[in-house]
Amino acid sequence: MAAPRPAPEASTGELPVALDAMGGDHAPGEVVAGAKRATREYGIPVVLVGAPEAIGDTGGLEVIPASEVIAMDDDPASSVRRKKDSSLVRAAEAVRDGRASAMVSAGNTGATMASALLRMGRLKGVVRPAIATPIPQLGSHPVVLLDAGANAECTAAMLVQFAQMGAAYSSARYGVEKPRVALLSIGEERSKGSALVKDTSALLENGVGVDFVGNLEGRDLLHAEADVVVTDGFTGNVALKTLEGSLRFFMDTLLAVFAGDDEAKQAAEVMLPRLAPLAAEFDPDSVGGAMLLGVNGVCVISHGSSNEHAIVSALRVARDLAVGGLAARLGEAVRPAA
Amino acid sequence: MAAPRPAPEASTGELPVALDAMGGDHAPGEVVAGAKRATREYGIPVVLVGAPEAIGDTGGLEVIPASEVIAMDDDPASSVRRKKDSSLVRAAEAVRDGRASAMVSAGNTGATMASALLRMGRLKGVVRPAIATPIPQLGSHPVVLLDAGANAECTAAMLVQFAQMGAAYSSARYGVEKPRVALLSIGEERSKGSALVKDTSALLENGVGVDFVGNLEGRDLLHAEADVVVTDGFTGNVALKTLEGSLRFFMDTLLAVFAGDDEAKQAAEVMLPRLAPLAAEFDPDSVGGAMLLGVNGVCVISHGSSNEHAIVSALRVARDLAVGGLAARLGEAVRPAA
């Protein structure tokens, strides 16, 4: 991440980011701490959403009161319908009502999607919103993978929109001028893959406003020759969790070997400072969370175990993209050619 | 892997394993070397299939001549139809004709499947064969993942058969008495996943002769609470390649850091011998290759970059499973309850 930028001029009139103070494994403590730090260090206006008595000291931040909490294991659809005064639903309403520029939650992912979808609504023309997740790349900007799990079943038309929105998002977030879009498949050859991949590939080649560079495989995800990787939400979720699981497995295994005996511990003292910068590049707390693309507003989904640092990252991303007009850019991207 | 066992008594009457001498990036050199070593060290009878002039010195092994070669990038279906005198097709015919107990190839995966399917045929009752791939687990026997890529499109009925065959294979290969079978999904809850996962889950709970333990996620693959993981061939292939890619990425990154400066090089001298046994557990050359389950015979698909050691592993697996009557056990597993 870049060094802290100077606090901006008095942000007159800038809408705050609505932060679900009750969502996540470490809420409200770490979440509220993140809000305070984001305001202090980056000048980001934040409004906390939740039960004032649970939040405690707000450090002067405004609060939108909400008496209910959607738990991590609540059923998404029914809890959003039932808990109308939950922090998640109220955060989404704040965006809908023009009281906030964006929403951020580290809570129940499904319920965050449902709240955003039901309260903000979809962007005009978007069939289904998708979760876009950054996959870190050594020495380069992250690759955007979507759909990372919003839609277990997809059509080719949906995947084309994911390609369009993913490209617009890559430009907005990472400044990529002409994002290269690839389809995740089981072979680079066009003859391989599911019917969904082949149908989508045919559509993407047909001039839908994205730079389609062909298929790539699971083994390419950490050094992708693309800026955006498109897939259905089932495959995307499996791939992403496989990636996370194997990197975590490898780290744990390495640390166990480092702790194995005295000689190894000495070697670890040499190695760990050299490995730390690499580990930081892959730290999910630094990448700023996933984004729900296709709703009428900015919605950042931070991971459930978010700490203060992760919340700061998520707030920075949410604010930057709201200020940059992400929703309008996505709406433009999915508009059919005249 | 276990220590070399003593060469068995004269294997009177034991059929040889048919080895595609022309298949793989290092064929025929490493492939033929592997055959010689498997025979010498493990007493495994092998018949080489390929062009005698390319094979050269056979070390006394029998050869089934085949004048054609299916290249790694040939189209599987059409090359198998066209190249009737190819080493792959002739190897499959040797099994069909009772001249060999099993076939092994490190060549074109799709063409290996097509040869086995067209020449050996399917086991009675099997809708579609599947590729079963071992995923190493630290300190335990590998988990069997299937389908790893034979069928990009699957039905729930196919996945039930994969579960049945996978369980029989886990028993035959790793001696697991009552293999636990899991479905790969995007959440452990039964409410999550694609329609295919939900339909399959309902069927597996309904008494199809396997111990179904529920859904697991991509992040569980390297420490799975299951012996068999069932999925469609598209998802399975993406997951497996993501796993391979991230492990390779981590290894490459670690080795680069180890080579970075003199102090790191010294630390590497301490660490590498401690990491080597772990790396060996994950060495694809040692796991013996993937298996095509559901054809009427034993067919081992070794990876394209197989060296001598990988070929020896593949031949050992092929011979053990042929002697153990794998095909009959699989046929029994998919038979509907009377």
Chai-1 contact restraints between the chains, C-beta under 6 A:
chainA,res_idxA,chainB,res_idxB,connection_type,confidence,min_distance_angstrom,max_distance_angstrom,comment,restraint_id
A,G149,B,I186,contact,1.0,0.0,6.0,A-B,restraint_1
A,A152,B,S194,contact,1.0,0.0,6.0,A-B,restraint_2
A,E153,B,S194,contact,1.0,0.0,6.0,A-B,restraint_3
A,I186,B,G149,contact,1.0,0.0,6.0,A-B,restraint_4
A,I186,B,F234,contact,1.0,0.0,6.0,A-B,restraint_5
A,I186,B,N237,contact,1.0,0.0,6.0,A-B,restraint_6
A,G193,B,A152,contact,1.0,0.0,6.0,A-B,restraint_7
A,S194,B,A152,contact,1.0,0.0,6.0,A-B,restraint_8
A,S194,B,E153,contact,1.0,0.0,6.0,A-B,restraint_9
A,S194,B,F234,contact,1.0,0.0,6.0,A-B,restraint_10
A,E217,B,K241,contact,1.0,0.0,6.0,A-B,restraint_11
A,G218,B,V238,contact,1.0,0.0,6.0,A-B,restraint_12
A,G218,B,K241,contact,1.0,0.0,6.0,A-B,restraint_13
A,G218,B,T242,contact,1.0,0.0,6.0,A-B,restraint_14
A,G218,B,G245,contact,1.0,0.0,6.0,A-B,restraint_15
A,R219,B,K241,contact,1.0,0.0,6.0,A-B,restraint_16
A,R219,B,E244,contact,1.0,0.0,6.0,A-B,restraint_17
A,R219,B,G245,contact,1.0,0.0,6.0,A-B,restraint_18
A,L222,B,F249,contact,1.0,0.0,6.0,A-B,restraint_19
A,F234,B,I186,contact,1.0,0.0,6.0,A-B,restraint_20
A,F234,B,S194,contact,1.0,0.0,6.0,A-B,restraint_21
A,T235,B,T235,contact,1.0,0.0,6.0,A-B,restraint_22
A,T235,B,V238,contact,1.0,0.0,6.0,A-B,restraint_23
A,N237,B,I186,contact,1.0,0.0,6.0,A-B,restraint_24
A,V238,B,G218,contact,1.0,0.0,6.0,A-B,restraint_25
A,V238,B,T235,contact,1.0,0.0,6.0,A-B,restraint_26
A,V238,B,A239,contact,1.0,0.0,6.0,A-B,restraint_27
A,A239,B,V238,contact,1.0,0.0,6.0,A-B,restraint_28
A,A239,B,T242,contact,1.0,0.0,6.0,A-B,restraint_29
A,K241,B,E217,contact,1.0,0.0,6.0,A-B,restraint_30
A,K241,B,G218,contact,1.0,0.0,6.0,A-B,restraint_31
A,K241,B,R219,contact,1.0,0.0,6.0,A-B,restraint_32
A,T242,B,G218,contact,1.0,0.0,6.0,A-B,restraint_33
A,T242,B,A239,contact,1.0,0.0,6.0,A-B,restraint_34
A,T242,B,T242,contact,1.0,0.0,6.0,A-B,restraint_35
A,T242,B,L243,contact,1.0,0.0,6.0,A-B,restraint_36
A,L243,B,T242,contact,1.0,0.0,6.0,A-B,restraint_37
A,L243,B,S246,contact,1.0,0.0,6.0,A-B,restraint_38
A,E244,B,R219,contact,1.0,0.0,6.0,A-B,restraint_39
A,G245,B,G218,contact,1.0,0.0,6.0,A-B,restraint_40
A,G245,B,R219,contact,1.0,0.0,6.0,A-B,restraint_41
A,S246,B,L222,contact,1.0,0.0,6.0,A-B,restraint_42
A,S246,B,L243,contact,1.0,0.0,6.0,A-B,restraint_43
A,S246,B,S246,contact,1.0,0.0,6.0,A-B,restraint_44
A,S246,B,L247,contact,1.0,0.0,6.0,A-B,restraint_45
A,L247,B,S246,contact,1.0,0.0,6.0,A-B,restraint_46
A,F249,B,L222,contact,1.0,0.0,6.0,A-B,restraint_47
A,F250,B,F250,contact,1.0,0.0,6.0,A-B,restraint_48
A,V257,B,R274,contact,1.0,0.0,6.0,A-B,restraint_49
A,E263,B,V270,contact,1.0,0.0,6.0,A-B,restraint_50
A,A267,B,A267,contact,1.0,0.0,6.0,A-B,restraint_51
A,A267,B,V270,contact,1.0,0.0,6.0,A-B,restraint_52
A,A267,B,M271,contact,1.0,0.0,6.0,A-B,restraint_53
A,V270,B,E263,contact,1.0,0.0,6.0,A-B,restraint_54
A,V270,B,A267,contact,1.0,0.0,6.0,A-B,restraint_55
A,M271,B,A267,contact,1.0,0.0,6.0,A-B,restraint_56
A,R274,B,V257,contact,1.0,0.0,6.0,A-B,restraint_57
